[in-house]
Amino acid sequence: MSIKHVIFTSQKAAEAKASWSDWAVISINSTGTSTQLQKGWRDVLSLEFDDIVEHEESSKLFTEGQARQIIEFVMRCNASEVEGLIIHCNAGVCRSAAVAKWVAEKYGLGFPRDYEKHNMHVYRVLNDENRLIGFYKKPAN
């Protein structure tokens, strides 16, 4: 079994959602914020970075190390038969969409074709780090 679904959403919606024991969550928080998810998710990765595309004073830019954490988390979820991933950020529009787009491409999952609001920096860093460590798209059956 491999990851079959990926959903991106807002922090508020993620916090309100009852847990699914065969799903994992990537929780993206802005600097100085936190999320209170319901108990019972298969696994949770919590990261903190802001919705920016270049360095800004007093903001935290998404890093290569965080990209590697996401890649390793997704690989671990896939190996442990996680059915799907819910990825959230504050509004559920930019950062979470970038990660969801990357996951969707790696596993041949659906992603809104014309969606262009994803954070391009997050998406680019994930792809660059992915190439460095050699994670590849799941072969088609």
C-alpha positions as MATLAB code, in Angstrom:
seq = 'MSIKHVIFTSQKAAEAKASWSDWAVISINSTGTSTQLQKGWRDVLSLEFDDIVEHEESSKLFTEGQARQIIEFVMRCNASEVEGLIIHCNAGVCRSAAVAKWVAEKYGLGFPRDYEKHNMHVYRVLNDENRLIGFYKKPAN';
ca = [
       0.000    0.000    0.000;
       1.193    3.514   -0.641;
      -0.104    6.990    0.008;
      -3.344    7.338   -1.939;
      -4.598   10.785   -0.936;
      -3.255   14.225   -0.128;
      -5.356   17.117    1.171;
      -4.268   20.672    1.933;
      -6.337   22.754    4.318;
      -6.343   25.559    6.871;
      -5.110   25.280   10.443;
      -8.636   25.880   11.746;
     -10.075   23.039    9.636;
      -7.224   20.692   10.606;
      -7.746   21.388   14.310;
     -11.507   20.736   14.005;
     -11.100   17.465   12.074;
     -11.508   14.206   13.972;
      -8.386   12.104   13.556;
      -8.112    9.267   11.063;
      -5.873    6.534   12.422;
      -4.524    5.598    8.994;
      -3.685    9.191    7.970;
      -0.747   11.433    8.880;
      -0.499   15.208    9.203;
       2.117   17.743    8.181;
       1.436   20.733   10.409;
       2.957   23.989    9.136;
       2.923   26.840   11.631;
       3.968   30.439   11.263;
       6.704   31.748   13.555;
       5.524   31.692   17.155;
       2.271   29.805   16.556;
       1.198   26.251   17.277;
      -1.582   23.861   16.318;
      -3.784   21.742   18.570;
      -4.705   18.664   16.525;
      -7.091   15.975   17.733;
      -5.338   12.887   19.135;
      -5.191    9.679   17.125;
      -3.447   10.541   13.839;
      -1.007    7.874   12.633;
       1.887   10.350   12.653;
       2.415   14.121   12.774;
       5.288   16.260   11.516;
       5.257   19.812   12.893;
       7.298   22.538   11.211;
       7.598   26.275   11.706;
       8.249   28.682    8.830;
       6.545   31.712    7.376;
       4.740   32.200    4.076;
       7.542   34.104    2.340;
       9.581   33.424   -0.783;
      12.821   35.168    0.193;
      14.560   36.126    3.405;
      12.817   38.846    5.415;
      13.939   40.268    8.739;
      12.065   38.649   11.670;
      10.528   35.963    9.437;
      11.549   32.343    9.063;
      12.183   31.111    5.506;
      11.597   27.440    4.565;
      14.968   25.643    4.561;
      16.620   22.671    2.882;
      16.658   20.924    6.266;
      12.899   21.297    6.581;
      12.485   20.000    3.026;
      14.511   16.937    3.983;
      12.305   16.438    7.067;
       9.214   16.492    4.841;
      10.735   14.121    2.290;
      11.815   11.643    4.970;
       8.432   11.895    6.721;
       6.549   11.225    3.480;
       8.812    8.263    2.674;
       8.273    6.860    6.182;
       4.490    7.338    5.876;
       4.479    5.564    2.546;
       6.470    2.644    3.956;
       4.158    2.341    6.978;
       0.993    2.106    4.901;
      -0.412    5.544    5.660;
      -3.500    5.984    3.476;
      -3.206    9.733    3.095;
      -1.707   12.999    4.236;
      -3.427   16.120    5.480;
      -1.183   19.136    5.161;
      -2.171   22.388    6.790;
      -0.865   25.904    7.179;
      -2.608   28.976    8.550;
      -4.955   29.689    5.629;
      -4.463   26.423    3.736;
      -3.571   28.265    0.543;
       0.182   28.677   -0.048;
       2.597   26.644    2.088;
       0.394   23.592    2.531;
      -0.527   23.676   -1.158;
       3.168   23.666   -2.145;
       3.844   20.574   -0.049;
       0.648   18.877   -1.264;
       1.556   19.602   -4.890;
       4.986   18.059   -4.360;
       3.514   14.937   -2.690;
       0.843   14.617   -5.401;
       3.509   14.669   -8.106;
       5.649   12.061   -6.344;
       2.759    9.607   -5.960;
       0.724   10.379   -9.075;
      -2.150   11.807   -7.027;
      -4.664   14.430   -8.027;
      -3.929   18.101   -7.520;
      -5.979   21.028   -8.907;
      -4.522   21.528  -12.388;
      -4.758   25.327  -12.536;
      -3.868   26.020   -8.887;
      -1.169   28.703   -8.778;
      -1.336   30.056   -5.226;
       1.174   27.578   -3.791;
       4.365   29.002   -2.275;
       6.903   28.708   -5.087;
       9.910   28.824   -2.731;
       8.648   25.854   -0.689;
       7.866   23.889   -3.851;
      11.260   24.670   -5.436;
      13.253   23.776   -2.306;
      11.377   20.470   -1.973;
      12.169   19.602   -5.587;
      15.824   20.644   -5.247;
      16.322   18.660   -2.040;
      14.478   15.718   -3.555;
      16.983   15.614   -6.412;
      19.893   15.730   -3.954;
      18.763   12.731   -1.942;
      17.437   10.730   -4.875;
      13.779   10.259   -3.909;
      11.873    9.429   -7.051;
       8.337    9.146   -8.285;
       6.637    5.828   -7.606;
       6.699    3.746  -10.809;
       3.350    3.312  -12.560;
       1.911   -0.199  -12.414;
];
